[in-house]
């Protein structure tokens, strides 16, 4: 069991801009720049610890 006390886990801000002009911002413990994509049904995705799933073209 891992117990985190205080804010010992680094947060990474993520800003996504979609092709339709919308954008989304959130913070995650996952460094999405260093994460290897997962291949799901022929697509490439990054899955963060708070269950955001990002399609990587």
N, CA, C and O atoms as a Maestro MAE file, in Angstrom:
{
 s_m_m2io_version
 :::
 2.0.0
}

f_m_ct {
 s_m_title
 :::
 protein
 m_atom[228] {
  # First column is atom index #
  i_m_mmod_type
  r_m_x_coord
  r_m_y_coord
  r_m_z_coord
  i_m_residue_number
  s_m_chain_name
  s_m_pdb_residue_name
  s_m_pdb_atom_name
  i_m_atomic_number
  :::
  1 25 0.841 -1.170 0.000 1 A "UNK " " N  " 7
  2 3 0.000 0.000 0.000 1 A "UNK " " CA " 6
  3 2 0.891 1.239 0.000 1 A "UNK " " C  " 6
  4 15 1.847 1.322 0.771 1 A "UNK " " O  " 8
  5 25 0.576 2.198 -0.862 2 A "UNK " " N  " 7
  6 3 1.317 3.448 -0.928 2 A "UNK " " CA " 6
  7 2 0.451 4.546 -0.333 2 A "UNK " " C  " 6
  8 15 -0.705 4.714 -0.719 2 A "UNK " " O  " 8
  9 25 1.012 5.285 0.602 3 A "UNK " " N  " 7
  10 3 0.285 6.390 1.223 3 A "UNK " " CA " 6
  11 2 1.021 7.680 0.885 3 A "UNK " " C  " 6
  12 15 2.202 7.826 1.198 3 A "UNK " " O  " 8
  13 25 0.323 8.611 0.248 4 A "UNK " " N  " 7
  14 3 0.906 9.904 -0.080 4 A "UNK " " CA " 6
  15 2 0.490 10.910 0.981 4 A "UNK " " C  " 6
  16 15 -0.687 11.014 1.325 4 A "UNK " " O  " 8
  17 25 1.452 11.639 1.490 5 A "UNK " " N  " 7
  18 3 1.166 12.659 2.493 5 A "UNK " " CA " 6
  19 2 1.452 14.022 1.891 5 A "UNK " " C  " 6
  20 15 2.495 14.239 1.274 5 A "UNK " " O  " 8
  21 25 0.525 14.924 2.075 6 A "UNK " " N  " 7
  22 3 0.715 16.267 1.538 6 A "UNK " " CA " 6
  23 2 0.657 16.251 0.027 6 A "UNK " " C  " 6
  24 15 -0.078 15.465 -0.571 6 A "UNK " " O  " 8
  25 25 1.426 17.112 -0.579 7 A "UNK " " N  " 7
  26 3 1.441 17.189 -2.043 7 A "UNK " " CA " 6
  27 2 2.769 16.668 -2.582 7 A "UNK " " C  " 6
  28 15 3.429 17.344 -3.371 7 A "UNK " " O  " 8
  29 25 3.159 15.474 -2.160 8 A "UNK " " N  " 7
  30 3 4.435 14.905 -2.579 8 A "UNK " " CA " 6
  31 2 4.420 14.421 -4.030 8 A "UNK " " C  " 6
  32 15 5.481 14.187 -4.608 8 A "UNK " " O  " 8
  33 25 3.244 14.270 -4.623 9 A "UNK " " N  " 7
  34 3 3.136 13.818 -6.004 9 A "UNK " " CA " 6
  35 2 3.099 15.048 -6.906 9 A "UNK " " C  " 6
  36 15 2.294 15.957 -6.699 9 A "UNK " " O  " 8
  37 25 3.976 15.069 -7.909 10 A "UNK " " N  " 7
  38 3 4.029 16.205 -8.819 10 A "UNK " " CA " 6
  39 2 2.820 16.195 -9.743 10 A "UNK " " C  " 6
  40 15 2.419 15.143 -10.240 10 A "UNK " " O  " 8
  41 25 2.246 17.359 -9.969 11 A "UNK " " N  " 7
  42 3 1.114 17.512 -10.882 11 A "UNK " " CA " 6
  43 2 1.603 18.142 -12.179 11 A "UNK " " C  " 6
  44 15 2.416 19.066 -12.166 11 A "UNK " " O  " 8
  45 25 1.103 17.636 -13.289 12 A "UNK " " N  " 7
  46 3 1.458 18.153 -14.603 12 A "UNK " " CA " 6
  47 2 0.214 18.775 -15.239 12 A "UNK " " C  " 6
  48 15 -0.812 18.104 -15.350 12 A "UNK " " O  " 8
  49 25 0.279 20.037 -15.656 13 A "UNK " " N  " 7
  50 3 -0.867 20.634 -16.345 13 A "UNK " " CA " 6
  51 2 -0.927 20.129 -17.788 13 A "UNK " " C  " 6
  52 15 0.102 20.003 -18.452 13 A "UNK " " O  " 8
  53 25 -2.124 19.846 -18.259 14 A "UNK " " N  " 7
  54 3 -2.327 19.376 -19.635 14 A "UNK " " CA " 6
  55 2 -3.346 20.295 -20.292 14 A "UNK " " C  " 6
  56 15 -4.401 20.573 -19.721 14 A "UNK " " O  " 8
  57 25 -3.028 20.766 -21.494 15 A "UNK " " N  " 7
  58 3 -3.944 21.599 -22.267 15 A "UNK " " CA " 6
  59 2 -4.096 20.953 -23.637 15 A "UNK " " C  " 6
  60 15 -3.129 20.845 -24.391 15 A "UNK " " O  " 8
  61 25 -5.307 20.526 -23.952 16 A "UNK " " N  " 7
  62 3 -5.593 19.878 -25.236 16 A "UNK " " CA " 6
  63 2 -6.403 20.819 -26.114 16 A "UNK " " C  " 6
  64 15 -7.383 21.405 -25.654 16 A "UNK " " O  " 8
  65 25 -6.010 20.969 -27.364 17 A "UNK " " N  " 7
  66 3 -6.768 21.742 -28.344 17 A "UNK " " CA " 6
  67 2 -7.288 20.764 -29.391 17 A "UNK " " C  " 6
  68 15 -6.509 20.062 -30.037 17 A "UNK " " O  " 8
  69 25 -8.599 20.724 -29.553 18 A "UNK " " N  " 7
  70 3 -9.223 19.793 -30.485 18 A "UNK " " CA " 6
  71 2 -9.405 20.439 -31.855 18 A "UNK " " C  " 6
  72 15 -9.423 21.664 -31.971 18 A "UNK " " O  " 8
  73 25 -9.538 19.619 -32.886 19 A "UNK " " N  " 7
  74 3 -9.696 20.115 -34.252 19 A "UNK " " CA " 6
  75 2 -10.960 20.947 -34.429 19 A "UNK " " C  " 6
  76 15 -11.009 21.816 -35.299 19 A "UNK " " O  " 8
  77 25 -11.991 20.693 -33.609 20 A "UNK " " N  " 7
  78 3 -13.246 21.433 -33.731 20 A "UNK " " CA " 6
  79 2 -13.207 22.781 -33.013 20 A "UNK " " C  " 6
  80 15 -14.224 23.470 -32.937 20 A "UNK " " O  " 8
  81 25 -12.033 23.165 -32.482 21 A "UNK " " N  " 7
  82 3 -11.886 24.466 -31.841 21 A "UNK " " CA " 6
  83 2 -12.058 24.459 -30.334 21 A "UNK " " C  " 6
  84 15 -11.714 25.437 -29.672 21 A "UNK " " O  " 8
  85 25 -12.581 23.378 -29.781 22 A "UNK " " N  " 7
  86 3 -12.736 23.286 -28.331 22 A "UNK " " CA " 6
  87 2 -11.405 22.931 -27.689 22 A "UNK " " C  " 6
  88 15 -10.527 22.349 -28.325 22 A "UNK " " O  " 8
  89 25 -11.271 23.290 -26.421 23 A "UNK " " N  " 7
  90 3 -10.068 22.895 -25.703 23 A "UNK " " CA " 6
  91 2 -10.427 22.409 -24.310 23 A "UNK " " C  " 6
  92 15 -11.528 22.654 -23.816 23 A "UNK " " O  " 8
  93 25 -9.492 21.721 -23.688 24 A "UNK " " N  " 7
  94 3 -9.715 21.098 -22.382 24 A "UNK " " CA " 6
  95 2 -8.432 21.235 -21.576 24 A "UNK " " C  " 6
  96 15 -7.335 21.056 -22.103 24 A "UNK " " O  " 8
  97 25 -8.580 21.555 -20.290 25 A "UNK " " N  " 7
  98 3 -7.423 21.677 -19.414 25 A "UNK " " CA " 6
  99 2 -7.667 20.871 -18.152 25 A "UNK " " C  " 6
  100 15 -8.769 20.879 -17.604 25 A "UNK " " O  " 8
  101 25 -6.627 20.168 -17.687 26 A "UNK " " N  " 7
  102 3 -6.706 19.430 -16.432 26 A "UNK " " CA " 6
  103 2 -5.309 19.182 -15.906 26 A "UNK " " C  " 6
  104 15 -4.326 19.350 -16.628 26 A "UNK " " O  " 8
  105 25 -5.219 18.778 -14.637 27 A "UNK " " N  " 7
  106 3 -3.946 18.403 -14.028 27 A "UNK " " CA " 6
  107 2 -3.935 16.904 -13.805 27 A "UNK " " C  " 6
  108 15 -4.969 16.302 -13.515 27 A "UNK " " O  " 8
  109 25 -2.762 16.304 -13.940 28 A "UNK " " N  " 7
  110 3 -2.634 14.867 -13.772 28 A "UNK " " CA " 6
  111 2 -1.291 14.534 -13.134 28 A "UNK " " C  " 6
  112 15 -0.354 15.330 -13.196 28 A "UNK " " O  " 8
  113 25 -1.200 13.372 -12.528 29 A "UNK " " N  " 7
  114 3 0.063 12.882 -11.975 29 A "UNK " " CA " 6
  115 2 0.927 12.247 -13.066 29 A "UNK " " C  " 6
  116 15 2.103 11.966 -12.836 29 A "UNK " " O  " 8
  117 25 0.357 12.022 -14.242 30 A "UNK " " N  " 7
  118 3 1.044 11.363 -15.352 30 A "UNK " " CA " 6
  119 2 1.726 12.398 -16.240 30 A "UNK " " C  " 6
  120 15 1.077 13.338 -16.698 30 A "UNK " " O  " 8
  121 25 3.023 12.239 -16.489 31 A "UNK " " N  " 7
  122 3 3.724 13.110 -17.424 31 A "UNK " " CA " 6
  123 2 3.429 12.593 -18.830 31 A "UNK " " C  " 6
  124 15 4.071 11.651 -19.295 31 A "UNK " " O  " 8
  125 25 2.462 13.208 -19.503 32 A "UNK " " N  " 7
  126 3 2.008 12.701 -20.798 32 A "UNK " " CA " 6
  127 2 3.072 12.843 -21.888 32 A "UNK " " C  " 6
  128 15 2.980 12.173 -22.916 32 A "UNK " " O  " 8
  129 25 4.077 13.697 -21.690 33 A "UNK " " N  " 7
  130 3 5.151 13.837 -22.677 33 A "UNK " " CA " 6
  131 2 6.078 12.624 -22.676 33 A "UNK " " C  " 6
  132 15 6.704 12.325 -23.693 33 A "UNK " " O  " 8
  133 25 6.172 11.926 -21.548 34 A "UNK " " N  " 7
  134 3 7.071 10.779 -21.435 34 A "UNK " " CA " 6
  135 2 6.355 9.434 -21.485 34 A "UNK " " C  " 6
  136 15 7.005 8.389 -21.508 34 A "UNK " " O  " 8
  137 25 5.038 9.448 -21.501 35 A "UNK " " N  " 7
  138 3 4.252 8.219 -21.462 35 A "UNK " " CA " 6
  139 2 4.179 7.572 -22.840 35 A "UNK " " C  " 6
  140 15 3.923 8.249 -23.835 35 A "UNK " " O  " 8
  141 25 4.401 6.269 -22.897 36 A "UNK " " N  " 7
  142 3 4.258 5.526 -24.150 36 A "UNK " " CA " 6
  143 2 2.772 5.293 -24.421 36 A "UNK " " C  " 6
  144 15 2.032 4.930 -23.506 36 A "UNK " " O  " 8
  145 25 2.323 5.495 -25.664 37 A "UNK " " N  " 7
  146 3 0.913 5.260 -25.967 37 A "UNK " " CA " 6
  147 2 0.550 3.780 -25.896 37 A "UNK " " C  " 6
  148 15 1.378 2.906 -26.151 37 A "UNK " " O  " 8
  149 25 -0.700 3.526 -25.546 38 A "UNK " " N  " 7
  150 3 -1.239 2.169 -25.549 38 A "UNK " " CA " 6
  151 2 -2.020 1.987 -26.844 38 A "UNK " " C  " 6
  152 15 -2.720 2.897 -27.288 38 A "UNK " " O  " 8
  153 25 -1.898 0.814 -27.443 39 A "UNK " " N  " 7
  154 3 -2.607 0.523 -28.685 39 A "UNK " " CA " 6
  155 2 -3.913 -0.184 -28.352 39 A "UNK " " C  " 6
  156 15 -3.912 -1.299 -27.831 39 A "UNK " " O  " 8
  157 25 -5.031 0.478 -28.659 40 A "UNK " " N  " 7
  158 3 -6.360 -0.052 -28.360 40 A "UNK " " CA " 6
  159 2 -7.171 -0.017 -29.650 40 A "UNK " " C  " 6
  160 15 -7.425 1.058 -30.194 40 A "UNK " " O  " 8
  161 25 -7.578 -1.184 -30.141 41 A "UNK " " N  " 7
  162 3 -8.387 -1.307 -31.363 41 A "UNK " " CA " 6
  163 2 -7.808 -0.515 -32.533 41 A "UNK " " C  " 6
  164 15 -8.553 0.137 -33.265 41 A "UNK " " O  " 8
  165 25 -6.503 -0.562 -32.714 42 A "UNK " " N  " 7
  166 3 -5.857 0.099 -33.837 42 A "UNK " " CA " 6
  167 2 -5.513 1.559 -33.620 42 A "UNK " " C  " 6
  168 15 -4.849 2.159 -34.464 42 A "UNK " " O  " 8
  169 25 -5.944 2.149 -32.515 43 A "UNK " " N  " 7
  170 3 -5.625 3.548 -32.225 43 A "UNK " " CA " 6
  171 2 -4.571 3.663 -31.139 43 A "UNK " " C  " 6
  172 15 -4.354 2.727 -30.370 43 A "UNK " " O  " 8
  173 25 -3.918 4.814 -31.079 44 A "UNK " " N  " 7
  174 3 -2.917 5.068 -30.046 44 A "UNK " " CA " 6
  175 2 -3.516 6.017 -29.008 44 A "UNK " " C  " 6
  176 15 -4.050 7.072 -29.351 44 A "UNK " " O  " 8
  177 25 -3.419 5.628 -27.739 45 A "UNK " " N  " 7
  178 3 -4.020 6.412 -26.672 45 A "UNK " " CA " 6
  179 2 -3.065 6.531 -25.491 45 A "UNK " " C  " 6
  180 15 -2.265 5.632 -25.231 45 A "UNK " " O  " 8
  181 25 -3.160 7.647 -24.782 46 A "UNK " " N  " 7
  182 3 -2.479 7.808 -23.503 46 A "UNK " " CA " 6
  183 2 -3.566 7.822 -22.439 46 A "UNK " " C  " 6
  184 15 -4.530 8.580 -22.538 46 A "UNK " " O  " 8
  185 25 -3.409 6.987 -21.425 47 A "UNK " " N  " 7
  186 3 -4.378 6.889 -20.336 47 A "UNK " " CA " 6
  187 2 -3.718 7.436 -19.075 47 A "UNK " " C  " 6
  188 15 -2.663 6.953 -18.665 47 A "UNK " " O  " 8
  189 25 -4.338 8.440 -18.459 48 A "UNK " " N  " 7
  190 3 -3.786 9.030 -17.240 48 A "UNK " " CA " 6
  191 2 -4.351 8.327 -16.017 48 A "UNK " " C  " 6
  192 15 -5.304 7.554 -16.118 48 A "UNK " " O  " 8
  193 25 -3.752 8.603 -14.850 49 A "UNK " " N  " 7
  194 3 -4.183 7.929 -13.622 49 A "UNK " " CA " 6
  195 2 -5.589 8.329 -13.213 49 A "UNK " " C  " 6
  196 15 -6.262 7.568 -12.518 49 A "UNK " " O  " 8
  197 25 -6.051 9.502 -13.624 50 A "UNK " " N  " 7
  198 3 -7.414 9.904 -13.291 50 A "UNK " " CA " 6
  199 2 -8.375 9.600 -14.442 50 A "UNK " " C  " 6
  200 15 -9.420 10.235 -14.587 50 A "UNK " " O  " 8
  201 25 -7.996 8.617 -15.251 51 A "UNK " " N  " 7
  202 3 -8.830 7.990 -16.273 51 A "UNK " " CA " 6
  203 2 -9.197 8.884 -17.451 51 A "UNK " " C  " 6
  204 15 -10.205 8.643 -18.114 51 A "UNK " " O  " 8
  205 25 -8.393 9.914 -17.722 52 A "UNK " " N  " 7
  206 3 -8.546 10.629 -18.982 52 A "UNK " " CA " 6
  207 2 -7.892 9.778 -20.057 52 A "UNK " " C  " 6
  208 15 -6.796 9.255 -19.858 52 A "UNK " " O  " 8
  209 25 -8.555 9.639 -21.189 53 A "UNK " " N  " 7
  210 3 -8.010 8.868 -22.304 53 A "UNK " " CA " 6
  211 2 -7.813 9.832 -23.469 53 A "UNK " " C  " 6
  212 15 -8.771 10.430 -23.959 53 A "UNK " " O  " 8
  213 25 -6.567 9.978 -23.906 54 A "UNK " " N  " 7
  214 3 -6.215 10.950 -24.938 54 A "UNK " " CA " 6
  215 2 -5.808 10.195 -26.199 54 A "UNK " " C  " 6
  216 15 -4.898 9.367 -26.162 54 A "UNK " " O  " 8
  217 25 -6.483 10.479 -27.317 55 A "UNK " " N  " 7
  218 3 -6.151 9.868 -28.601 55 A "UNK " " CA " 6
  219 2 -4.937 10.583 -29.170 55 A "UNK " " C  " 6
  220 15 -4.940 11.805 -29.320 55 A "UNK " " O  " 8
  221 25 -3.896 9.818 -29.486 56 A "UNK " " N  " 7
  222 3 -2.666 10.384 -30.035 56 A "UNK " " CA " 6
  223 2 -2.623 10.058 -31.520 56 A "UNK " " C  " 6
  224 15 -2.458 8.895 -31.889 56 A "UNK " " O  " 8
  225 25 -2.772 11.073 -32.387 57 A "UNK " " N  " 7
  226 3 -2.763 10.792 -33.835 57 A "UNK " " CA " 6
  227 2 -1.396 10.399 -34.335 57 A "UNK " " C  " 6
  228 15 -1.226 10.133 -35.525 57 A "UNK " " O  " 8
  :::
 }
 m_bond[227] {
  # First column is bond index #
  i_m_from
  i_m_to
  i_m_order
  :::
  1 1 2 1
  2 2 3 1
  3 3 4 2
  4 3 5 1
  5 5 6 1
  6 6 7 1
  7 7 8 2
  8 7 9 1
  9 9 10 1
  10 10 11 1
  11 11 12 2
  12 11 13 1
  13 13 14 1
  14 14 15 1
  15 15 16 2
  16 15 17 1
  17 17 18 1
  18 18 19 1
  19 19 20 2
  20 19 21 1
  21 21 22 1
  22 22 23 1
  23 23 24 2
  24 23 25 1
  25 25 26 1
  26 26 27 1
  27 27 28 2
  28 27 29 1
  29 29 30 1
  30 30 31 1
  31 31 32 2
  32 31 33 1
  33 33 34 1
  34 34 35 1
  35 35 36 2
  36 35 37 1
  37 37 38 1
  38 38 39 1
  39 39 40 2
  40 39 41 1
  41 41 42 1
  42 42 43 1
  43 43 44 2
  44 43 45 1
  45 45 46 1
  46 46 47 1
  47 47 48 2
  48 47 49 1
  49 49 50 1
  50 50 51 1
  51 51 52 2
  52 51 53 1
  53 53 54 1
  54 54 55 1
  55 55 56 2
  56 55 57 1
  57 57 58 1
  58 58 59 1
  59 59 60 2
  60 59 61 1
  61 61 62 1
  62 62 63 1
  63 63 64 2
  64 63 65 1
  65 65 66 1
  66 66 67 1
  67 67 68 2
  68 67 69 1
  69 69 70 1
  70 70 71 1
  71 71 72 2
  72 71 73 1
  73 73 74 1
  74 74 75 1
  75 75 76 2
  76 75 77 1
  77 77 78 1
  78 78 79 1
  79 79 80 2
  80 79 81 1
  81 81 82 1
  82 82 83 1
  83 83 84 2
  84 83 85 1
  85 85 86 1
  86 86 87 1
  87 87 88 2
  88 87 89 1
  89 89 90 1
  90 90 91 1
  91 91 92 2
  92 91 93 1
  93 93 94 1
  94 94 95 1
  95 95 96 2
  96 95 97 1
  97 97 98 1
  98 98 99 1
  99 99 100 2
  100 99 101 1
  101 101 102 1
  102 102 103 1
  103 103 104 2
  104 103 105 1
  105 105 106 1
  106 106 107 1
  107 107 108 2
  108 107 109 1
  109 109 110 1
  110 110 111 1
  111 111 112 2
  112 111 113 1
  113 113 114 1
  114 114 115 1
  115 115 116 2
  116 115 117 1
  117 117 118 1
  118 118 119 1
  119 119 120 2
  120 119 121 1
  121 121 122 1
  122 122 123 1
  123 123 124 2
  124 123 125 1
  125 125 126 1
  126 126 127 1
  127 127 128 2
  128 127 129 1
  129 129 130 1
  130 130 131 1
  131 131 132 2
  132 131 133 1
  133 133 134 1
  134 134 135 1
  135 135 136 2
  136 135 137 1
  137 137 138 1
  138 138 139 1
  139 139 140 2
  140 139 141 1
  141 141 142 1
  142 142 143 1
  143 143 144 2
  144 143 145 1
  145 145 146 1
  146 146 147 1
  147 147 148 2
  148 147 149 1
  149 149 150 1
  150 150 151 1
  151 151 152 2
  152 151 153 1
  153 153 154 1
  154 154 155 1
  155 155 156 2
  156 155 157 1
  157 157 158 1
  158 158 159 1
  159 159 160 2
  160 159 161 1
  161 161 162 1
  162 162 163 1
  163 163 164 2
  164 163 165 1
  165 165 166 1
  166 166 167 1
  167 167 168 2
  168 167 169 1
  169 169 170 1
  170 170 171 1
  171 171 172 2
  172 171 173 1
  173 173 174 1
  174 174 175 1
  175 175 176 2
  176 175 177 1
  177 177 178 1
  178 178 179 1
  179 179 180 2
  180 179 181 1
  181 181 182 1
  182 182 183 1
  183 183 184 2
  184 183 185 1
  185 185 186 1
  186 186 187 1
  187 187 188 2
  188 187 189 1
  189 189 190 1
  190 190 191 1
  191 191 192 2
  192 191 193 1
  193 193 194 1
  194 194 195 1
  195 195 196 2
  196 195 197 1
  197 197 198 1
  198 198 199 1
  199 199 200 2
  200 199 201 1
  201 201 202 1
  202 202 203 1
  203 203 204 2
  204 203 205 1
  205 205 206 1
  206 206 207 1
  207 207 208 2
  208 207 209 1
  209 209 210 1
  210 210 211 1
  211 211 212 2
  212 211 213 1
  213 213 214 1
  214 214 215 1
  215 215 216 2
  216 215 217 1
  217 217 218 1
  218 218 219 1
  219 219 220 2
  220 219 221 1
  221 221 222 1
  222 222 223 1
  223 223 224 2
  224 223 225 1
  225 225 226 1
  226 226 227 1
  227 227 228 2
  :::
 }
}
